[in-house]
Amino acid sequence: MYLVAIVIVTCLSIANGQECHARFDQSIIGYCSSADKCQGTLLISDICGQQRCCISGQTLAASPVCITGGEFNAFYSTPRAGFLRRILNYAINQAEICYNCHAKAAFLAISAAMTNDFTSDEVTGTDAQFNDDDNKYGNDRPGDGSRFRRRSFFGLRGREMYQRLQTLIPQYQSVSKPESVAIVENGMKIAAQQWKNPNLLN
């Protein structure tokens, strides 16, 4: 039993801090980390085992406080909470709902649901698990289910949605670099736009 524990700890320590990349855009570089300690975007990476590929977040401009530390920590109390609160404050301000408690609650609920309680910025699974989506959600090619999997705070999913996003916001290059929509700084801006215009990507 002791030997098994040593092997598990060794495997985790090998992955922890190791360099990792986004699957479809190798220029997106991060390090293996547990989800609750990451101060950035959480992507899936085979190299990280049970951990995530943490892409360090950028410093944001100051934003009015829409969610206090006490409010947010009441339902999400991890080392990542401060980072998430800054991101979500910014997004809620961009969505122009800072003073609407019901709208803020809905925005947070959608964001939490789409990110598995803020533990991953893209849905997890193997290529084989996404094969069923190759002909759904506007996907039309083998591998599209995996490439255009659900990502970001408001759950972008499918080639068609990614193409519409690229037309509206070309700097994200969402078709050729699909993980770019999962980067939290991009994802919060996309979510704010979707909140203001629910049919934006439909």
Secondary structure, DSSP 8 states (H G I E B T S, - for coil): -HHHHHHHHHHHHHHTT-EEE-SS-TT-EEEEE-GGG-SEEEE--GGGTTSEEEEE---------SS-HHHHHTT--STTHHHHHHHHHHHHHHTT-TT-HHHHHHHHHHHHHHTTTTT-SB----HHHHGGGGGSTT--STTHHHHT--BTTTTB-SHHHHHHHHHHSGGG-TTTSGGGGTSHHHHHHHHHHHHH-TTTT-
